Structure formats: structure tokens, C-alpha cells
Amino acid sequence: MLGRLEIIGQAAGGERRLTGDDLPRRARQVLGVLAARHDRLQSKDALADAVWGEELPGNHVAALEHYVSVLRRTLQPGVPTARSFIVTRAGGYVFATDRARLDLAELRTAARLAETRPDRADVREQIVRLARDLPFAEDEYAEWAAPARAEVRAVVVAALLDLSEAAAGADPARAQRLAREASELEPFTERAYRAGMRAAGGLGRADAVIQWYDRCRRTLDQELGVAPSRETVTLRDTLLTAFDAGVERPGPPAHDRRRGDRRRPVLPDVARQPVTGFLGRDAELAALAGGPAVVHVAGPAGAGKSALLARLRELHPGTAGLGRGPGPGGALRLGWLRTVLHQLGRPADDVLDAAMAERRALHPAELDSIAHGLPGRIVAIDDAEHLDADSVVELRWLQEHGLRVVVSYRYPSAIAARPLGALDAGLVLRLEPLTGADLDPATLAASGGIPALVAADPATAGQVAMHLARQRTRWMAPAAWVVLRLTAALGTLRVEQLAAVAGLGVDEILDAVDGLVHAHLLVEGRGGRVRHRSGLIRDAVAAQVSAARSHHLRTRLTAG
């Protein structure tokens, strides 16, 4: 259940795999609810309420029994009902984990052990391996899925931070990567930023300490209107004081590592730091500042959406306000509007506090009072895909009363079934990679023009590249990752070569290539050849392929 739904079983012909697409939607949701509440009896009424909510069918018990029957026949064909892992008991059903392995159950067991055994790093590694993603990706907005998703997020963040803090001395680069993953999962956890600061100190990077602290400060200020805690400020000051005093810390080598010569960490002299301008995007910035009343900005992870909106606000202070969407949990629903209004110099905290306390939408009169005096101002919302229906109605109201709206999200398909999809756009900007007009040839070859890689710290660029590859392929079929690995290990290949080496059909490879090109991970050449766009991503993926496998793949390619 962690990530996209996958069911793996044994059949007469060998292993048998199914996905959520192989099940009727309601059957998949019945399975999801039972898995989320595994080993606990779910009455038929409670189960039907969770699946259908207020849209209960006329005979919901019969409908529920039908979908349970569909699940049993589909997932365990030929297995008697008495041996099914969906057990009928006392007028309800139970997902029995003694009859079927469930990754969510394994994660919960590991989480309980981690609470009692702080010394067990292996348990925390198991949690991170298990939780490739949050559960119930197909039904992430369902009320029954929200508690389990929040639970898994908290467990994974805690495990990542425990591992980061344990690795800070011996492997600060890994500690920094783990802290970054934790902060991306839960941006409001100061502990993640403190872990990142400690890791940066271990790397001898005073500038990175400052970057971690500043990211923490901006996130808390923009989303919550609060400042970092005393503990976080004290850690920053302690680390920077140590740099000022010239305390030796492990850092990246300045000369030959074999001579043991390491660079002495020095606090950056801000006056001497090079100024890095905002690369490219002039046309996009012009469209945001003076284009249609509603603009959508789309692009995969690392495409520079956040940087683009931040630049818009920098160029138009007092005219453009920038907030951030509420995230999948829906917390702080009006936090984005509070942040924007403060930036525009027109706070309405009393109105927003009342609506948030009463868990309601803003009334028309309240929206009128907010919109009054702000015609022509820009309301920009980053990571807006999780805005609820009330927020979209409020945005439309503000737009109709003279404000301009900019929203960003990853892919247009991500909002097709979400409330934000109803906010009609006058223009959809899909951020393409930067080009040779913006970058020197070496940087372009390494980064592929992907802004997150252009700006990446060289010490952690490989980890950033792998993270981007995972993020951009997370919704793709498994064949996409196969294609990425093959092109990383073997170089430029034709589609038919990929199909032959992978043992997959040409149509399946073509679907994968379509998705990877669209996600700016591959580029196409003449004759149906494809290769990695970014050298950093290619090298990061290739590092996961052993020399033995690479040799086998080359032999297989030659034989083919």
C-alpha cells in the first residue's frame, strides 16, 4: 500500500502482479480501508460509510458484499472464502495480516520497535526502505486515507532524522541528504533544519549552515507567521562561531585526499560572494506580471516553479504576494492567504482567524473587505494542487474582484480530478529546462538545464539528481525506471534495443520513453535513439548498476 497499490501473489505460472488499475475503483477503496485499519474488525456499515460517505447506494450492504467478493475472486482466485485474507467476522470484515503480508503493517511494527529501541538504526533503515511514498496514492484525498498518510509521514520523518543525526559525524553528506528528505516531507519540522545545519557543519560548509537556517526561517514565516525557535537560532550561532574561530571540521578535500590535506572552513565573506542572477525565464516572468487574470505554472520537481514565483515577488514588492498551498493533509487551509495579505500590506488576521476557528469558508462580505483596495495585485500560490474547493471558490472571487491569480503545481493531470482543476486559466506555463542561451556548455551537459541541478551544491548534486529522478518517475510504470537504468549503463540506445535488452514489448518501452521525455529526463535523437538529458542524473542512476550487471547488459546488447 506504500506508494502505488501493488498486489503480488503466487500463481500456477509463477509470480502474479496486479495494480490498482486492475480493480474496480470501489473495490480498490474497500481494500484500502481494510488495509488502513488492518487486524481491526470493520462493520459493514462503518466500511460502507468510509467508502461511499454521503453517497451510499440504496442497498449498501449488498454493494459492499459484492466488492468484497470481487476482491476475493480477483486477488486469490481459486482460494476458498474460509482461507481468504479478507476474513468475514461478526457481521464485518478484517484484513488478516497472518494470511497476507502487508507493507503498512510491517511499517507499523517497525515504528513501534523504533520507539522502544533508539539504538536500532537497522529498524529505521527498514522504515525508510518500506515507505518509498505515502500510502493510498490513488485515494490520497479520501477521508479514510488521511490518518494513515499522516501517520506514515510522521514515522518516516522521525526515522530519517534519527538516521541523519546518527550519521552527522561519520557521514555528513548522507546526513544532509536525509535531513533534506525529511524537510521536504514535513517542511514545518525545525528538527529537520537543525539536522541539516549540523550536517553542513560536518562538511565544513558555513554557507550551507546559513542556507539551512534561512530556509527554515522563510518557511516558518511565510506559512505560520512565526520565527525559528531559540534552539535553532542557538545552533546556528554555535556552528558559525566555531567557523569564525577556525575550528577544524571534516570538509570537502581541497587537495589530494591521499595527503590528508583538507580545506580549513572559513565563514563566507558576503562582500566577496559572487552574485548569481536569476537564469532565464524572462518571458515567463513577463507573463506572470502582465498576462491573463489567471495563470497556471506547471512543471515537474526541480523545474524552478518556486524560484520563479519567488522572483516574481522580488521584482514586484508590494504588488505580488506569495503563499504556499496547504499540502495533502489540508492543515492551515487559509495560511496561503494570510501570508499573501501580509506581504501586500493588507493583513486581515481577524477575518481569517474567525474562519479558521469555525472551519468554514469566507463569507462574501469578508471576501469583499479583503479584495477592497487591492485591484491589480497578484496572489501567487506555490504547490497549489491541494487547495480545497472552498479555497478555489475564494480565489475565483478575488480574481473576479480585480486581483490576478497565479498558481503552481507539478503536472496538469495532477489537478484534473481536484478542485483546482475548476479554476480556469487564461494561460498555462509549462516550465521547460534552461538552454544554452542561459548556461555554459559544461553546466548544460551536467544539469540538462534542470534548474534544481543548476543550483545544486556540488557536494550533494548526486543525491539531488537521484531524488529528482525518483520524484519525476514516481507516477510512471516500472518500465520507466528500467529505461533510465539501461540508458545510464549502456548510453544512447534505440527503442528496439531497449525492448530487446529489457525483455519488454516495444509499445511498453515507447510509453516509458514518452513519459521520460515529457519529464525532461531523456532526450531523443535521430533514428529513435534516446539518452539521458542530464549527466548528473545519468551518473547517479548508473552508480546503482553493478559492474557485473553492466557487463551482462552489454553482452546481451551485443548478442541482440
N, C-alpha and C positions, 0 to 999 in steps of 0.2 A: 504493500500500500504506500510505501515511501517513494514519492515521485509518481510517475505514471503507473497506473494499475497494470500488474502483470501476474498471471496465474501460470504456474509451472507444475506439471504433473507427469506421471509415467503412463504410457500407453503401450499397446502391443508392438507398435513400430518403433518405440523409443520414447525420447522426451517429447512432451506436448506442451506448447505455449499458447496462451491466449492473452489478449489485452482487453481493456475496457471497451474498445470498439467492437469486440466480438459479442458483447452483451447488450440487450435492450437497456435503454437509459434507466428505467425504473428498477430493473433487476440489478444493475450496477450499483444503484443507490442503496438498495436493500442490503447488498453485500457490504457496502461501505459502512453503513450504520452498524451492522453486526460486528464488523471488524473494529470499528472505533470503540465499541463497547464490549469487546470480546470477553468471554468467560462470565458474562453477566446476562441473566435471563432478560429478554426483551419481550414484553407482552405484545400481542398483535396490534392492540390499539396504539401503544406507545411507538411501535415501529412504523405503523402507518402514518401517525402524526408527524414523525420525523421526516419521512419520505415525501409525503404529499402536502403537509402543512394545512393551510386552509382550503386546498383544492382536493379534498378527499373524494374519491369516487363513490358512487352510490352504495356499492357493497364493497367496502374497503378490505374487509377480512378475506373475501373471495379473491380480490385482486392481489392481495399480499400473498396468499397461499399459491396463487398461480405463478408469481415471480419467484418464490422460493422453489417451486417445482422446476421452473426453467433453470435456475442456478444449479440445482442438484443434477439435472439431466445433462447440462452443458459442461459443468466443471468436473463431474465424476460419473461419466457415462457407464452404465452397467453396474454401478455400485448400489447395493440395496439402501433404501432410506435409513434403515437402522444403523448403517455404518457411515452415513454422511457426516461431514464436519459441521454442517448446519443441523443441529440437534433440535428436535421438537420436544418441548418440555413444559408442562403445566400451562398449556394454552398460549405458549410463546415459542421463541427460538433462541438458541445460543450458538455463537461461533466457538466451537470447541478446539482450543489450541493443542490438545493432546491428540487430535486427529489430523491436523493440518498445520504446518509451520506458517507463522505469520511474522513478518519482519517488525511490525509495530509492537507485537507482544515481546519480541526479543529486545527491542529498544527499551521498552519499559522495564524489563528485567534488568538490563544493564544500567539503566538510570538509578534504580533502587540500590544496586550494588555500589555504584559510584558514590551515592550519598553516604554510605557507611564505610567505604574504603578509599579515603583520599590518596592512598599510596598506589592505587591500581591504575597506572597510566594505560595499561592494555585495555581496560574496560572503556576508558574514554576514547581510545582509538577505535574500538568497536562501535561506539555510538556514532562517531564521525563517519565511519565506513558505511554503517547502516543507513544513516539519514542523508542520502545523496540529495534529497529535496524534501520539502514538507509533504505530508500525506494528502491524498484525495485531491490531486491536481485537477482532475476533471470536474470536481464539485466543490471548488475552494470557497464559493460563496454560500454554500448550504449552511444553515444554522447548526446542523448536527456535526458538520466538519470543523467548524471554527474552534471549539475547545481542544480537539485533538491536535490541530495545526499549531495552536498557541502553545500547547504542552510540549510538542516536539521541538518547536523553535527554542523554547526556554532550555530544554535539555541539551540541545546541540550547542547553543551559545555557551552554556556553562562548561561543557566538555572542551570546546575549542579554547576557551580562556584558561581552563586548568592546564591544558597542554601547552598553551602559549607561555604561561607564567613559568612552567617547569622547564621549558626549552630556552628561556631568555638568556641564561648564562652560557650553555653549551652550543646552542644553535640559534643565534638571534635572528638570522634570516628566516628560518622556519617560524620562529615565534612571531615575527612581524606578519608573515602570511596568515597564520592562524588568527591573529588579532584582527586583521583586515576582514577575513571571512566572518568573524563574529560581529564586527561593527556593521557589516552590510546586512546581516540577518536581523540585527536589533540595533538600530542607529542611536537609541537613547540610553544605552548602557555605558556609563562612564568607565566602567572597569575595562571595557574593550580598548578604549583610547589610552588608558593608563598602561595596559599591556603593550600596546603599540609603541608608546613612548619609551618604556623600559627596553624593548627590543631595539629600538632606534639608538638608544644609548649604548647598548651592547655592540652595535655595529659601528660605533664611533661617529654617528650622524647627528650632530646638533641640529642641523637644518630639518631633519626628519622629525626630531622631537618637537620642534616648533610647528611643523605641519600637522602632526597628530593632534597637538593641543588646539591649534586653530580650527581644525575640522570639528573637534568636539565642541568648541565654543560656538561656532556658526550653527551647528545642528541644534544645539540646545536653545540658542537664542531665537532662531527662525521658527522652530517648531513648538517650543514650550515657553519661550519668553523668560528663560532663566539662565544663570551663569554657571560655569563649571563649579563643582564643589571645592571646598578647601583642600581636600585630599588630592584632587587632580592638580590644582594650582601649585601646591607644595611639591608634588613630584616633579612637575615641570621645572620649578625653580631649583630644586636639588640637583637634577640632571644637568641643567645649564650651568649652575655654579661649578659643578665638577669639571665641565669642559673649560670654563673660564680659568680654573685653577690648573689646567693642564694635566688632569688625572688621566693616566693611561687606561684605555679600554680597548677591548678587541675591536678591530675595524677592518675595512677592506684593505688589502695589501697595496702599498704604493710602489713596491719594487718586487724583485724576485722573492716569491714565498719561501724558497728553499733557504734563503739567507736569514729568514726570520725578521726581515725589515718591515715594520708596519708604520703606517701613517699616524702621526700624533693628532688626536682630534682637536679641532680648533673651532670656537664659536664663530659662526659666519659674520663677516663684516658686511652689514647690509648695504653700506655705501658702495661696496665693490661688487655686489652681486649683479650678474647680467640681467637685464630686463627682457623677459620673454614675452613678445607680443601675442595677441590672440590671432592664431593662424587661420586664414581663410574665412569663409562664411559671410563675406560682405553682403552678398545678395540675400542670404537668409536673414541677416540682421536687418536689412532694409525692409524686407517683407514683414518681419515681426513689428517693426516700429511704425510702418506706414501702410500696411497691407489691409486685407479684409477685416471685418469685425471679429471674426473667429478664425484662428489659425491653429491647426494641429501640427505638432512636431513629432515625427516618428523616427525611430532608428534603434538598432539592436544595442545590447550592452556595450558600452565603451565608444559609442558613436559621437559623443560630445553634446548630448542634449542638455545636461545640467550646466555644462560650461557655457553653452550658447545662451541659455536663459539668464545665467549669472552675468554674462557680458552685456546682455540687453539692459539689465538693471543698472550696471555700471555706467553705461553710456547715457541712460535717461533717468538719473536720480530724481526722485520726487514725482516722476511720471509713470514709471514702471515699478510694480511691486511683485515680489516673487515668493510664493509659498510652495509647500510640498504636500503631495497627496497623503491621505491618511494611512496607506498601507493596507494589506489584506485583512488585518484584524479590525479595521474600522475605528480604531481609537482616535480621540481628538478630532471628531468629524469636522469641526469648523476651525481647526488650528491653522489651515492654509489661509483662511480669510482674515483671521486675527493678525497673522504676520504681514499680509499684504497691506491691510489698512494702517498698521503702524508705520510701515515703510512709506506709505503715501501721506503720512502726517494727519490721518483722519481716523484715529482709533475709535472703536465702538465696543469697548470691553463690556459695558453694562448689558447691551443688547445681546452680545454673543454669550456672555456668562449665563444669562437667563435661558436662552435657547438650549445651551448645552446641559444646564442643570435639569431642565424639563424634558430633555431628549426629544426635541421637536424641531421641525423646520422653522425657518424665519418667516414671520408674517409679512404680507405685502407692505404694510406701513413701516416695518423695520427695514425692509429692503429699500424702500423709498428714501428713508433717512440716511442709509448708507450711501446710496447712489447719488444723493443730492450734493452738488458741488464737485463731483468727480468726472464730468464728461471728458472723454478723450483719454482718460488714464488707462493704463494697461494692467490687467490682472493676469499674471502668469502663474501656472501651477505645474511644477515638475512632478514626474511619477504620478500622473493623474488617473491611471487606469482603474484605481479602486474607489474613485468617488462614487458615492451612493446616489440614488435617484433624487433625493432632496437637494443635494449639493449641485446636481446638474440643473435642476429647476432654478435654483438660486443664481447660478452662473448665467443662465439664459435671461433671467430677469435683469441682472446687472447689465448684460450686453444690450438688451432692448432699451435700457435707460441711459445709453451713451457711453458705457465703458467698453473697452476692447478686451478680448479674452484670448489667451494663448495657453494651450495645454500640451504636455508631452507624455509620451508612452512609448513602449518598445515596438509593437507591430500593430497595424490596423486590425488584423484578425484578433488581437487580444481584447479589443473592446467591442467586437461585433455583437456579443450577447450581453454586454454590460451597459449600465445606464449611460456612460459617457458616449456610447455609440449614437445616442439620440441627439447629441449636441452637433448639429450640422456645421461643417467647416466651409468657409469660403476658400480655404487653401490648406492643403496637406503637404508639409515639407518633409520629405524623407531624407535624412542626412546621409549623404554619400561619403566615402573616405576622402581624405585630403589628397591632393595631387602633386605632381612635380612643380606646379606653379607656387606651391606653398612650402615644399620640403626639398632638401638636398637629396641627391640620388641614394646615398647610403641610408639615410633615415627613412626614406620612402621604401626601400627594399626591406629593411628590418621590420618596420611597423605596418607596411601595407597601407599606409595612410590612415590607419585606425587611431583616432585622437588619443584614446587611453594609453596606447602603446607609445605614441609620440612623446607623451608627457611622463611616461613611467620612469621611476628611479632605476638606473642600470642594475643596482644590486638586487632588485626584486622583479625585473622586467619579465623574466621567465615565468615566475609564478603568476604575474598579471596576465601574461599571454595564455597560460593554461586555463586560468579562471574564465577569461573571455571566451575561449573555445568551448568550454563546458556550458557557459551561460547561453551562448548563441545556438548551441545544438540541443539544448535540454528538451525542446518540444519535437525534435525530429525523430524519425525512425532510427533503430540501431544501425542501419546500413550507413547512415551519415558519418558516424564515428569510424566505421570500418574504412570508408573512403578517405577520411582525414589521416588515419594511421598509414594506409598504403601509400598515399602521395607524400607523406612525410618520410617514410622509409625508402621509397623507390624513386621519388622525384616525379617529373612530368609523365603522365600516363594517358592513354586513350581510354574512352569509356569501355570499349570491348575488352581491353587489357584488365581494367579494374574488375569487370564482371568475371573474367576467367580466373584471376588470382583469388578473388574473394569467394568464388563459388556461388555467386548470386546472379539473378536474372538481369538482363540489360535494362529492362524497364525499372527495376528496383534501384539500380545504380543511377539511372537518369533522374529518378525522383530525388535521390540523395544529392546528386550534383546540383539540381535545380535549387534545392534548399540552401546548400552551402554557398553557391554563387550569390543567391539573394541575400545571404547573411554576411557577405563580403569576406568569406574565409577562403574561397577558391576563386581563381580567375581562369577564363577559358582562352585557349589558343586555337590555331588552325587545325583542321582535321579532327575535331572533337577531343583535343588534348586539354587536360586540366592540371593545375598545380596550385600550391599554396600561394595566397596573396602576401602573407607576412612571413618573413624569415624567422621572426621570434616565435610565432605560433608553430611553424613547421618544426623548429628545433625542439620546442617544448614537447610536442607530440612525439617526435622521433625518439626523444630520450626515454619514452615509455616502451619502446620496442627493443627487445634484447638483440644482441649481435647474432645470436643463433637464429632467431626468427627472421631477422633481416636477410641473413644468408639463405634461409629456406625460401623466403618470398622471392628473392632474386633468381634462385634456381627454378622455382615454379614459373616465374615470368618468362625466363629464357626457354624453358621447355614448352610453354604455351605458344 
